[in-house]
Amino acid sequence: YKDLEIILVNDGSTDDSPWICRNAAEMDSRIRFVNEKHRGLAAAKNAGLTVANGEFILFLEANDCIRPDMVAMLVRMIGYNDMVMCRYCLTDNLEIFRNSPNFEKGKWNMRDFWHAYYNGASEACAAVWNKMYRAELLKEYRFPVGRRHEEEYLLTRIMQGSRTIALCNEIMYYRRIALIPPENNMDFPDAMINRIFHFEEQKKLNWPAKPFCLHSKICRSAAIQ
C-alpha cells in the first residue's frame, strides 16, 4: 500500500533517533517527523494525531513490527465500519510465544466488543496497535498525558453507541515483548472506575436498559474497590 502518511514521533530520545528520523523524512516525502520533549506514550500518540491528515489511523509502537501488507489488508476490510481489528503475536524476535486467538465472528457491535473485553480478550480489545481507525473517530479525543494504561481511558470514550468493528483473522502485528518491570500505580483502577461512571451517564442518555459491561462482575468489583 503506497498512499501512506508515515508520522515518526521522537519522544525526547537522547541517542541518534532524531537524526535517523529527520534523514528518513528528507528521503521520502510520505514521512513526517515530529520531535517532542519526553512526555511519555500518551503525549507522543497525541502529537501524531494532531498532525495526521489521512482518512485512517494506525498506531505502530516502538520496537514492534507489522506484516508488509497490513495497511492494504485493513483498508480493504474496514468498509463502512468504524475500525478493523486484526490478530497479533507476541515475540522476542527469536521465537513466537503466543498468538492471539481467532475471532469467531467477522464483525462486532459494541455489545460484542465489551462482552469479549470482559470475558478473556481484554488484551486484544484494549490495545491501540492492532486496529485501524477512521480518523474522524479520534478527532475529538486524545490520550490522557501522564497516565499509564492510556488506551483504557480512550476506549471508554470511543467504544460506545453504534460503533462497529470488522475483524481480520490474519496475524498482522508482531508485538515485541518488553522486559521492563511493571510499575505499581492507580491508573488502571482509575480508568475502570472512570469507565463505569461514564457508561452510567451514557446509559441515562441513549443506551439500552442493560448494556453488558455495566452488569459484569468485573465492573461491579472495580466499582467497589
N, C-alpha and C positions, 0 to 999 in steps of 0.2 A: 504494500500500500504506500504510494508515493506522496499523496496530497496531505502531508503532515505539517504540523507546527510543533516543534520539539522545544520545550522550555526547560532549561537547565538552571536549577536554583542552588546556589552555593550558600550554605548556612554557616558562614563565618569560619570556614576551614583555614588552617594555618600552613598547609602544605602547598603543592603546586596546582591544586584543583582549579583555582580561578584562572590561571594561565591556560590550562588544558581546555577549560570550558570556553574561554574567550577565543582561543585559537580555533576550536571546533566551529564556533559561530561565524568566524570570518571565512571559513572554508565552505560552509553550507548555509545558504540563505534561509533554509527551513528552521535553523536552530537559533533560538534566542537565549541570551544569557542574563540572569538576574543575580546580582551579587548582594547578599544580605549580611547584616551583622548576625552573630549567633543568637538566635532566639528560640530554637527548637523546631521540631517537626511541624507543629501546627502553623507557626508563622511562615515556614518555608512553603508549605502547601498553599497557604493563603496568598503568598506572593506570586506563585504560579497562576493561581486562579484569577488574580487581579489583571494580569496582562494577557490571559488566554483569549484568542479570537475565534477558535474553532467551534463547530457545531456539537462536537462530542469531547468529553474529557476522560482521560485515562491516567491514573497515577502509577508511577514506577518508582519504588523506593530504592535508596542506596543499597548497593551490593546484590540486588535481585536481578533476574533476567526474565525475558519473555520469549515465547516462540516467535520466530520471524514473521509468521502470518497472523499473529494475534489481532492486530488492529483490523486487517482486512476481514478476518472471520467475524469479529464482533460488530463491525459496521454493517456487514450483511445480515446479521442476526437481530440487531436491535429493532428493526422495523418501526412500528408505531409505539413501542414500549418506552418507558421512561429510562430504562437501563438494561444492560445484559450482564450476566454474571457467569464466569467460567470456572472450571475446576483448576486446581493447582497442586503442586507437590512441594514438600519440604526437603531441602537438600543442604549438604555442606560442601557442594561442588565435587565431592568424591563419590558419594552414594546418595540414593534417594531413601529417606527414612519413612515417608508416608505420603500417599496420595489422598487428596480429598475424595469423599465418596461420590458415587454417581447421583445425578438428580433423577428422581422418579417421574417428574413432570417436565414438560417443555416450557412451562410458563407459570409464574406465581403472581397472585394478587397479594395485597398486604396481609391478609389473614394467613395465607400460606407462608409468607416471609416470617412473621413473628412466631408462628407455630414451629417452624424449623429452628429459629433462633433459640427458643426456649426448650427445644427437645433434641439437643445434641449438636446442632450446626451453628453455634454462636460464632465460632472462629471464622467460618466462611461468610456468614452474614455480616459480621461487624467489619471485616477487612475492607478497606477502600481500594486496595490494589488489584483485586480480582474482578473488577467491574468497569464497564464503560458507561458513563452517564451522559444524558443530554445536558449540554452546557446550561440551558435555561433552568434546569433543576437546581443547580448550585449557585445561580445568580444572586439570590437573596441571602445565602447562608455562608458562613465561614467557620473554620475550626477554632475552638477556644484557645487562645495563645496562653502558654504557660501551664497547660494541663496535659497530663498523660492520659492515655485512652481517649484521645481527642475524637477518634472516629465514633465512639459511642454517643457523644453529645450531638454530632452531626446526624447520626442515624435517627435520633429522636425527632428531629425537625423534618427530614426529607422522606422518611419511610412512614407515610400516613395517607389516609384518604384513598383515592382510587388509583394509586401507583400500580404499575405492572412491570414485572421483571422477566425478560427472556432468559432462558437457561442454556448454557453451552456445556455439553458433556465432554468436550475435549480438554485435556490439560494444556493450558496456555501460559500459565505463570509459574515461575520457578522461584520459590521463596527460600532465600538462604537463611539458615538458622544462625542467629547471632548469639555468641557465647558471652552475653552480658548479664551479670547478676540482676535479678529483678529488684526494683525499688519499692519499699513499702510506702504507700501514700493512700489518701482517701479519695482520689479522683474517680476510681471505678465505682465504689458505692455511691458517691455523689452523683455520678452520671445516671445510675439506675434510679435513684430517688427523684432526680430531676425529670426522668422519663415518665415515671408514674404520675407526677403532678401535671406534666404537660398533657399526657394522654387523658387524664381526668377532665382537663379543660376542653380538649378536643371532643371528648365524649358528650359534654354538655352542648357543644355547638352543632356537630353534624355526624357523630359516629353512631353505628348501630348500638342496640341496647347492651350487648355483651361482647365487646372486642376481646379477642382471645387473651392477649398478654396481660390485661388488667386482672384477670382471674386466675392466672397461673400461680403455682405455689412459689415459684422463684420471685415473682413480683411482690407477693404478699410478704415473703420473708425479708426482702430488701426494704420494704416499707417499715417493717417492724424494727429492723436493725438501724 
